[in-house]
Amino acid sequence: MATYDDMRQPGLIPAGTSRRTRFAEWVDRHSGTFFIAPCVTLILIFAIFPTIYSIFFALSRVRFTGDGLRFRFVGFRNFSKQFFGSSEVHFLGRTDPVSLFGYAVFAVIVVAVLVWLWRSRKISTWVGMIGRTISAAMAIFLSWILCASLLSGNSIGTLYTTLFYVFVGCALQFFIGTGLAFLCSQPISGKNFFRVVFFIPLMITPLGVGYAMRMVADVGKGPLEPVLQFMGLSDWVWSVDAWSARFMMVVSDSWQWIPFIFICMLAALENIPRDHVEAAQVDGASSWQIFREITWPQVLPVAVTVLLIRMIEAFKIVDLPNIMTGGGPGSATESMTLHSMYIWRANDLGSSAAIAYLLLILTVVVCASFFNYVVLGQVRKVRA
Amino acid sequence: MFAKHLAALTVSAAALTTVSIPAVAQEFSGVTVDILTRPGYVIAGPLAERGKDFEALTGAKIVVTEVPFAEIFPKIQNDWATGTNSIDVGVFAAGWGVELDAAGLLEDLDPYIANDDKIDLDDIAPYFREFGQKVGGKTKLLMVDGDFQMVYYRTDILEAAGLEPPSTWEEYLDVASKIHGQDMNGDGEADYGSCIFKKRNAQSYFAIQTFAAPIVQTQGTAQGFHFDNSSMAPIVNNAGWKKAFELYKETGKYGPADELNLDIGDTRALFKAGRCGLIVEWGDPGTLQLDDDASAIKGKMYAISAIGSTEVLDRETGELVPVSAESAPHAIDGVNYAPFAAFGGWAGAVNAAADDKTKAAAYAFLSYMNQAAQSGIDVTIGATGYNPYRISQLENIDLWVEAGMPRELAENYLGAINGALNNPNMASDMKIPGAQQYTAVVLDTQLARYLADEITVEEALANIEEGWEEITEDFGRDEQVAAQALALGN
């Protein structure tokens, strides 16, 4: 049996010990650092350095020459043209004219956000207030773009197309995935078969999903063509209408990602102690009451965490719209990642890097806000 | 059996000794030439097949790598500019070479040509020889294809409807509207008056230029139709391009419902199945209609070298004016034509940083592809994607008849291409640094957004103008003015 002394870390070296022993002790003391050093170095080289290096791209006009890349510093021009220049409508959508309804909704949202921020000052530290101010600023900015574009009857840009995929797609995937997991956690026959079937789409590469869905969704030659013809929709083409094309992206994306939610939620549901449920049943609780009062609170921390992971992934959607519609019709299905990729493909590396940074900022603020105000909130509620 | 083998070997040996190549047999043993081009059999397929023949003759191994159309140029530019140099030869649009050459990435082919007695440059049509292959007066590319965008019509459908082939875009719409909905291939389904590839990130930005050229360019090839050549100010935000955009969008009324999601592969499948009355295309339908899977249209798709306009842009006012001797001196019967050399043709360029032996083998292979002995066969096969660019191909009707094309169709086909080539107001594709950004990114994106009703035509044109100005500023206005002068022969 190990004693406390056996497990204790090496302490200060007593005077008089040999040089070799002292070195061995020193190595022993720093072994943790030595072990993780290669990993940290690799991360620095392959993750952090490119991220920092790409700032130079984002602030420059990059030319290809026979001697390699030539950078010309252009300040924030690559960023500003996404908001005020030739790419404004492409990125933000059309924000003019703004309807009365748009102004009204925006005013309500601004007031709500400011009230939330004002109330936060009592419960938050100054560091927390900085975070909340950034979240509030992002919320107001996104609200304005939403009110000025979509709610005013104007087209949206790649910014809101991305957010559409994230919020609508993730919500759909979460509800269906959780529902399927709940069904498969019940004592029904053949549930192992369904578990495998529901999980298969996650194994397929997104590129394969894109081509498969493109074939399935082909209204002229696809397997659903007879169905559409029977329903009198033989002239309907989803790929030429902005919203039907976006919904088709969400459907295709959901087909692939519902299994992820499903498998995580199934694991969470199956870890709920049976005695809690059985005790409730003995007390005469209905199925809905058991779900609401026992099951849901216990899986909630997992649920919001899974949703957070899925959201981070959803911000990067690129394969499906690239393969199924090429970002079209127009730029209706173009996500920010695809927007960046198309510009990169034309060797406009500066603008491409700028859009990538805008996506990074958006992802970090939205996901950090979700984590701080939703995930942590739910976890604290459960612990309480 | 032995006799058959012997005969086959004898024929093969005879073929090997008579094929014209610039290299001594097995001269390039151990050399590998890596070529990058578009995906699919079109363009890439013949390179690979001829590559095997070339390997048997010279020892040089030809490896063809295919990437999506939109990635060809950036991949080559990245590979060569960053010193990766995994690609020895790029086969791409002739017009793209100028940007690579400006960065010093292209090998000068003139010294190789000087020692090549098989290439016969005089046989290459002057436009392709001087504008397609040369950059700054030096030969930097060798053509494997010659391109013009034209309109094709179904002779049987128009005759049955009592219609004449269109000569203006308004007439194009009129004909399309009258034949739209007819069953054109006898399958009992309604077919389309017009088929145009309008998918974003594909070939749509070429087709819109075919529409705009006769409205905007009036004073000959050297005038151009994208910029004011003295200042590089875009000539795009005006009534001429606006009309082209509107006409282009209007064709969608008589096309497939999912036309906005169709690329050239999709429209080719449609017209080969006999589902299109009018199409905008390159030279390929002339030979593609002879394929076995195109029996519905065999010998029925005739070409029109250019569709014109009765109104042209007055560059002073930015408004449209009727065609007259002053406004459009090259007009014929009150119609201004400007056949558009879209894409300029597929051409091969050699990486200047490759080693000398590889460069020599690369040139020898491009020369082999370009020589009349090989290209004279390749251009008559629709699946290759190669269209004629040599005088011996453009003026020799028998070559096409022997390849299986009806004589009448061959006369029409070559007549249309020659008509475009010889037109003094022929519109040249953009051939300046950033050409891909000007057209494949800015023009293509704004056009797609207009077609999808995301923005108005005025917004689209204003965005294009602003986007083009940004690119010109990025590349340097003075440099672009000089490059434009060179590109248009001023």
Interface residues (C-beta under 8 A of the other chain):
Chain A: R61 R63 F64 T65 G66 G68 L69 K81 G85 S86 S87 V89 H90 R94 S155 V219 G220 D235 W236 V237 S239 V240 A242 T325 G326 G327 G328 P329 G330 S331 A332 Y342 I343 W344 R345 A346 N347 D348
Chain B: A70 E71 F73 P74 Q77 N78 W80 A81 T82 G83 A103 G104 L105 K199 R200 N201 A202 A257 D258 E259 L260 N261 A352 A353 Q436 Q437 A440 V441 V442 T445 A448 R449 Y450 L451 A452 D453 E454 I455 E459 N463 E466 G467 E470 D474 F475
